[in-house]
Every structure is written in C-alpha cells, then in structure tokens.
C-alpha cells in the first residue's frame, strides 16, 4: 500500500491510460468525460515528472481538475464536430438484385404486394409497372421492396 502513496506519478499514468482505453475502446468515444480526465491525468504526470510541481495526491487532484476544465473548454467543440461527421453509405443487402414477376400492376401512388420467404412485402416503385413484368429489387427496407423493371439478361 505504501507503493501507491510513494508513486503518485506512476499511478496517474496508469489511471490516465486506463481512462483513455475505456473511453476509446469500450465506450467508442461516445462521451468525452473520461477522455478529458485521462488526458489531464497524463499531463499532470508529465508535470510531476519534470518536477515543476511536487508530486502529492492533493496537487494531483487540483492539477487534474484544472486541466480537465481547460481541456474540456479547448477540445469539446472540435471533438463534437468530429463526432457529427458521419459517413452515410448505402448497404447492399441480400435482397438487392432479387428478381420476380409482379402479380399485379403497381404505381408510385398504388404499391402492390409480393409474398417472399413467407412474408408479404409491400412493393413500391418510381414509375408505373404493368402486371407480369419482371422486376428487380433496388432497395429493401423493413417490409418494403423498392423495385424497377429488370433489365434483360
């Protein structure tokens, strides 16, 4: 137990790294609190290593508190903007490219239905399509096939 009291700097480094690992690896950078505190702990450890401030737990507490506040003020906005930049990409599901013949005529304002794999799917399109036309699924949502007339093979 004396080791913990005598090695404040090492405890800060380990604590800072553990907090950063939890924030990034486990929480997926969803909250920034652990990131700010972990970074402050590492900076405080660096300050203690250089001997600028005496390495005590009281100094560590106050130094980490002040640094956490400063880091939060400086990094919150850029990190929040980084978090908002989400790449939108369409996912090609297993149903894309599925072909079948329509049993009824469909139009954008009058979708039809198609039974596939035991489920009655709503079939929607962008242009009127006559009954008996072979169609291809371009996108599948929950219970909905978006189709277009299939190109000849």
N, C-alpha and C positions, 0 to 999 in steps of 0.2 A: 504494500500500500504506500510505503514511503517513496517508491519509484515514481508514482503518479504525481506526488507533490513536488518532487525534485526535478521532474522533466516536463515542465509546463509547455515548452515549445514543441516537443515531440507529440504530446497529447493534442495540441492544437493542429498540427499537421495531419495526424491520423483522423481527428474529428472532421477537419475540413475536407479531406479526401473522401471519407465515408459519406458525408452530406452531399458532396458533388456526385458521387456514384449513385446514391439513392435518387437524387433529383433527375439525373440524366437517364440512367439505365432502368430504374423501376417506375418512376412517375412519368417518364417520357417528356421531360421539360414542360409539364403541364402547369406547375406552379413555379414561381421564381424564388420563393422564400428560402428554401434550402440552398439554392444556388447562391443567393446573396450572402447568407450566413457562412456557408462553406468557403466562399471566396474571401470573406472578411477574416475567417479563422486562418487561412493560409497566408494572407497578407500580414496579419498580426504575428504569426510565427516568424515570418521573414523579418519583421521589425525587431522581434525579440532576439533572433539570431545575430543581427547586426549590432545589438547592444544599445540601440537608441533609447529604448525603454526597458526598465527592469522586468524580468520575466516572473510575474506573480499572477495568481488567478484573478485578483482584483483588477490589475491592469489589463489582463486578457479580457475580462468581462466588459470593461468600459471601452477598450480599444475595438473589440468586436462589435459592440453596439453602435459606436460612432461610424465605423467603417461600413457596417451593414446599411445604415441610413444613407451614407454618401453613395455607396454602390447602387443602392435602390434608386436614388434620385437620378443618377447618371445613366444607368442601364435599362431601367424599366421600359421607357418608350421604345428604344431600338429593339429590345427583345420582344416586346408586344407586337411591333410591326413585323418582325421576322416570323412570329408565330401566326400572324394573319395571312401571310403569303402561302396559300395552299394551292398546289398544282392540281387542276381539275383535269382528269383524264377519263375517257370512257373505258369501261371494262367490257371486253368481248366475252360474253357468257356462252354457255353451252348451247343456248337456243339460237344464237345468231347464225344465220345461214340455213336454218331449218326450212324445208320446203314442204308445202302441202297444197291441196286444191280446195278452193272455197266452196262450201256447200250453199252459200247464199251471197247475194250481191252486197257489197259494203261501200260506204262513202264516208268522208270525214265527219259528217253530221249524223251518220247512221252506222255505228260499228256493228260488227257481227260477232259470232262466237265460233270457237273451234275446240273440239274435245281432243286433248292430247295428254297421254300418260295419266288418264283417269281424272283430269282436271278440265273444267270448262273455262277456256281462256277467252277473254274479250279480244277481238281482232280489230285494230284501228289502222287507218291509212290516211295519206295526204291527198289522194285523188280517188275518184270512184273506180271500183274494180268489179267486173261482172262475175256472176256465179260460175264456177267451174274453172276459173283462171288459176294457174299455178302461181303461188305467191312465195316470197322468201321473207323470213323474219329478219328485220334490220336491228331491232332492239327489243329486249324483253324486260318488262317491269313486273311487279307483283301482280299476277293475274291478267296481264295485258301483253299481247303480241303486237308490235308495230311492224307492219308488212308493206311490201311493194311488189308489183308484178315481177316474177322471176325472169331473169334473162335466159334465153335459150342456151342449152349446153352444147 
